[in-house]
């Protein structure tokens, strides 16, 4: 992967999407190293179906960067089901003011994220291996923001994520273009888990020859999550709230 071509494409993509102010020279260098490693290690770790650098820039890096304006300064963030490190790695690169805990049940993926964070010297990113419903006891209502990216449908995601969020915090769930339908189905679950309502925010990525439409579902935490949640995952998936 040619570095100058990548950096040029990265600058162009951030500019097209109105977020060029986020992209410092240091951030650009880290995005190059991160993407180079993603492509190199993809076969070993089964990280992403997107392998072309230009598509990685728009569909991974820009997509995650567009979440950043929704996150206040200086907060504690948990990434539920971080996978290959999206959005936690791009957010850690762009936002040294926030502390991020990246959580995933798959050890080889958390190993990849941890190794990448160490390579990039991202001191604001911590990686934890485990299922959300199993480890929440030690982190319950400890975070200002929970984020997730295409992990599970919203009824399930709400039960996995909202117990991590303190009252007054938020869940930001990155979804495809069916987010509004998922939110409609999840209203009851959100209320039972201490959330309030929810809103569907449209995210549009300007890419070469197309506009890619995604959504972010934002749920505010209004009251404490009842002690019985989250349930075991078998129960969550078999009988969503």
CORDA-V231872 format. One record per residue. N is the residue number from 1. RES is the residue in three letters. PHI is phi in degrees with one decimal (NA if undefined). Layout:
n = (N & N)
res = (RES & RES)
phi = (PHI & PHI)
//
This chain:
n = (1 & 2 & 3 & 4 & 5 & 6 & 7 & 8 & 9 & 10 & 11 & 12 & 13 & 14 & 15 & 16 & 17 & 18 & 19 & 20 & 21 & 22 & 23 & 24 & 25 & 26 & 27 & 28 & 29 & 30 & 31 & 32 & 33 & 34 & 35 & 36 & 37 & 38 & 39 & 40 & 41 & 42 & 43 & 44 & 45 & 46 & 47 & 48 & 49 & 50 & 51 & 52 & 53 & 54 & 55 & 56 & 57 & 58 & 59 & 60 & 61 & 62 & 63 & 64 & 65 & 66 & 67 & 68 & 69 & 70 & 71 & 72 & 73 & 74 & 75 & 76 & 77 & 78 & 79 & 80 & 81 & 82 & 83 & 84 & 85 & 86 & 87 & 88 & 89 & 90 & 91 & 92 & 93 & 94 & 95 & 96 & 97 & 98 & 99 & 100 & 101 & 102 & 103 & 104 & 105 & 106 & 107 & 108 & 109 & 110 & 111 & 112 & 113 & 114 & 115 & 116 & 117 & 118 & 119 & 120 & 121 & 122 & 123 & 124 & 125 & 126 & 127 & 128 & 129 & 130 & 131 & 132 & 133 & 134 & 135 & 136 & 137 & 138 & 139 & 140 & 141 & 142 & 143 & 144 & 145 & 146 & 147 & 148 & 149 & 150 & 151 & 152 & 153 & 154 & 155 & 156 & 157 & 158 & 159 & 160 & 161 & 162 & 163 & 164 & 165 & 166 & 167 & 168 & 169 & 170 & 171 & 172 & 173 & 174 & 175 & 176 & 177 & 178 & 179 & 180 & 181 & 182 & 183 & 184 & 185 & 186 & 187 & 188 & 189 & 190 & 191 & 192 & 193 & 194 & 195 & 196 & 197 & 198 & 199 & 200 & 201 & 202 & 203 & 204 & 205 & 206 & 207 & 208 & 209 & 210 & 211 & 212 & 213 & 214 & 215 & 216 & 217 & 218 & 219 & 220 & 221 & 222 & 223 & 224 & 225 & 226 & 227 & 228 & 229 & 230 & 231 & 232 & 233 & 234 & 235 & 236 & 237 & 238 & 239 & 240 & 241)
res = (UNK & UNK & UNK & UNK & UNK & UNK & UNK & UNK & UNK & UNK & UNK & UNK & UNK & UNK & UNK & UNK & UNK & UNK & UNK & UNK & UNK & UNK & UNK & UNK & UNK & UNK & UNK & UNK & UNK & UNK & UNK & UNK & UNK & UNK & UNK & UNK & UNK & UNK & UNK & UNK & UNK & UNK & UNK & UNK & UNK & UNK & UNK & UNK & UNK & UNK & UNK & UNK & UNK & UNK & UNK & UNK & UNK & UNK & UNK & UNK & UNK & UNK & UNK & UNK & UNK & UNK & UNK & UNK & UNK & UNK & UNK & UNK & UNK & UNK & UNK & UNK & UNK & UNK & UNK & UNK & UNK & UNK & UNK & UNK & UNK & UNK & UNK & UNK & UNK & UNK & UNK & UNK & UNK & UNK & UNK & UNK & UNK & UNK & UNK & UNK & UNK & UNK & UNK & UNK & UNK & UNK & UNK & UNK & UNK & UNK & UNK & UNK & UNK & UNK & UNK & UNK & UNK & UNK & UNK & UNK & UNK & UNK & UNK & UNK & UNK & UNK & UNK & UNK & UNK & UNK & UNK & UNK & UNK & UNK & UNK & UNK & UNK & UNK & UNK & UNK & UNK & UNK & UNK & UNK & UNK & UNK & UNK & UNK & UNK & UNK & UNK & UNK & UNK & UNK & UNK & UNK & UNK & UNK & UNK & UNK & UNK & UNK & UNK & UNK & UNK & UNK & UNK & UNK & UNK & UNK & UNK & UNK & UNK & UNK & UNK & UNK & UNK & UNK & UNK & UNK & UNK & UNK & UNK & UNK & UNK & UNK & UNK & UNK & UNK & UNK & UNK & UNK & UNK & UNK & UNK & UNK & UNK & UNK & UNK & UNK & UNK & UNK & UNK & UNK & UNK & UNK & UNK & UNK & UNK & UNK & UNK & UNK & UNK & UNK & UNK & UNK & UNK & UNK & UNK & UNK & UNK & UNK & UNK & UNK & UNK & UNK & UNK & UNK & UNK & UNK & UNK & UNK & UNK & UNK & UNK & UNK & UNK & UNK & UNK & UNK & UNK)
phi = (NA & -77.9 & -65.8 & -63.7 & -64.6 & -63.4 & -62.1 & -61.4 & -65.6 & -64.8 & -60.8 & -63.8 & -64.7 & -65.3 & -65.2 & -58.7 & -103.0 & 71.1 & -126.6 & -62.0 & -62.2 & -74.7 & -92.3 & -77.2 & -62.0 & -63.7 & -63.0 & -61.2 & -62.2 & -69.2 & -64.0 & -63.2 & -63.4 & -63.1 & -68.8 & -59.1 & -70.1 & -56.7 & -67.1 & -66.5 & -93.4 & -59.0 & -64.6 & -67.7 & -101.2 & 53.3 & -92.0 & -156.0 & -84.5 & -94.2 & -117.2 & -80.3 & -53.4 & -63.6 & -68.6 & -60.5 & -58.2 & -79.6 & -84.0 & -110.9 & -72.4 & -65.0 & -56.0 & -70.4 & -62.1 & -69.0 & -78.4 & -55.1 & -62.1 & -84.6 & -105.5 & -63.9 & -72.3 & 72.7 & -94.6 & -98.8 & -121.7 & -118.1 & -101.6 & -86.1 & 71.3 & -69.1 & 57.5 & -82.9 & 99.9 & -115.6 & -94.9 & -62.8 & -65.3 & -59.4 & -64.7 & -65.0 & -68.2 & -83.7 & -128.3 & -75.6 & -84.3 & -110.6 & -108.1 & -118.3 & -110.7 & -97.7 & -121.0 & -153.8 & -82.7 & -94.3 & -61.8 & -68.5 & -77.7 & -66.7 & -62.0 & -61.9 & -63.8 & -63.6 & -65.0 & -66.8 & -61.1 & -65.5 & -59.6 & -88.3 & 57.0 & -90.9 & -75.2 & -94.8 & -123.2 & -114.8 & -116.8 & -129.1 & -100.6 & 155.9 & -78.2 & -53.8 & -70.3 & -88.7 & -105.1 & -61.5 & -54.3 & -84.8 & -130.2 & -59.6 & 50.5 & -105.3 & -120.6 & -79.0 & -135.8 & -110.8 & -121.4 & -151.3 & -135.5 & 52.5 & -93.9 & -158.6 & -64.3 & -64.9 & -62.9 & -70.3 & -61.6 & -61.5 & -70.1 & -74.1 & -97.0 & -61.1 & -61.2 & -79.8 & -95.3 & -74.8 & -59.0 & 96.1 & -89.3 & -143.7 & -106.4 & -118.3 & -104.6 & -81.8 & -131.3 & -79.7 & -82.4 & -102.1 & -57.3 & -63.0 & -73.6 & -62.9 & -63.0 & -59.3 & -70.0 & -98.3 & -55.3 & -64.6 & -60.7 & -58.9 & -64.2 & -65.1 & -95.3 & 99.2 & -86.2 & -124.3 & 55.6 & 125.4 & -138.0 & -106.8 & -100.7 & -80.1 & -118.4 & -116.9 & -101.7 & -82.4 & -122.8 & -56.2 & 77.9 & -159.9 & -118.9 & -98.5 & -103.1 & -124.8 & -135.2 & -123.4 & -90.3 & -108.6 & -123.4 & -93.6 & -87.4 & -103.6 & -136.7 & -62.9 & -72.5 & -55.5 & -60.3 & -75.6 & -119.3 & -78.4 & -79.6 & -60.3 & -61.9 & -58.9 & -72.6 & -59.6 & -75.4 & -76.4 & -138.6 & -60.2 & -61.4)
//
